[in-house]
Amino acid sequence: MPIRIRPMKAEDVETCGRICYEAFKGISESHNFRPDFASAEAGIDLMRMLFESPNTFSVVAEQDGAVIGSNHLVEYDAIRAVGPITVDPAALLN
């Protein structure tokens, strides 16, 4: 079950958005915080925005052909950002 890192594709956006929502929801709920994303659609919108940005390099982690997480490097002018880094909570159980 090796994990492979590859560039994100358009068909990965929805899966990565759902994973982003679920991962952050789990953290928020465990600490009784308000969720970062109101819905899975909000996570999908964020992933789509990052994927479509010419200033962002997005990658996914794949295990057994299934996307289990993502990360992004955002390169603007002098400012760089990494994230959000997400891992499917269900993948952590395996």
C-alpha positions in Angstrom: 0.0 0.0 0.0 2.6 2.6 -1.0 1.4 6.2 -1.2 2.1 8.0 -4.5 2.2 11.9 -4.8 1.2 13.3 -8.2 -0.1 16.6 -9.6 -3.8 17.2 -9.0 -6.2 16.7 -12.0 -9.5 18.4 -12.6 -11.3 15.1 -11.8 -9.7 15.1 -8.3 -11.2 18.5 -7.2 -14.5 17.1 -5.8 -12.9 14.2 -3.9 -10.2 16.6 -2.5 -12.9 19.1 -1.5 -14.9 16.4 0.4 -11.7 15.2 2.1 -10.9 18.8 3.1 -14.3 19.3 4.6 -14.3 16.0 6.5 -10.8 16.4 7.8 -11.3 19.9 9.1 -14.8 19.0 10.4 -13.3 16.2 12.5 -10.7 18.5 14.0 -13.3 21.2 14.8 -15.8 18.8 16.4 -13.1 17.1 18.5 -12.3 20.5 20.1 -15.9 21.9 20.1 -14.9 24.6 17.5 -17.1 25.9 14.8 -16.2 24.2 11.5 -13.9 25.9 9.0 -16.2 25.0 6.2 -20.0 25.1 6.4 -20.4 22.3 3.9 -18.6 19.9 1.6 -19.5 22.3 -1.2 -17.4 25.0 0.5 -14.4 22.6 0.6 -14.9 21.7 -3.1 -15.1 25.4 -4.0 -11.8 26.0 -2.2 -10.1 23.1 -3.9 -11.4 24.3 -7.3 -10.1 27.8 -6.7 -6.7 26.5 -5.7 -6.5 24.0 -8.6 -7.6 26.7 -11.2 -5.2 29.3 -9.9 -2.1 29.8 -12.1 -0.2 30.7 -8.9 -0.9 27.4 -7.2 0.8 24.0 -7.6 -1.6 21.3 -6.2 -0.7 17.7 -5.5 -2.7 14.7 -4.3 -1.7 11.6 -2.3 -3.0 8.3 -3.8 -3.1 4.9 -2.2 -4.3 1.9 -4.2 -5.5 4.2 -6.9 -7.7 6.3 -4.5 -7.1 9.9 -3.6 -6.5 10.1 0.2 -5.3 13.7 0.5 -4.0 16.9 -1.0 -1.6 19.8 -0.5 -1.0 23.1 -2.3 1.9 25.5 -2.8 0.6 29.0 -3.5 3.1 31.3 -5.1 2.1 35.0 -5.3 4.7 37.8 -5.4 7.1 37.6 -2.5 4.5 35.7 -0.4 4.4 31.9 -0.5 1.9 29.6 1.3 1.6 25.9 1.8 -1.8 24.3 2.4 -4.3 23.4 3.3 -2.8 20.0 3.8 -5.6 17.4 4.1 -5.8 13.6 4.7 -8.9 11.6 4.4 -9.9 10.6 8.0 -11.1 7.2 6.7 -7.6 6.6 5.3 -6.1 7.0 8.8 -8.2 4.0 10.0 -6.6 1.6 7.5 
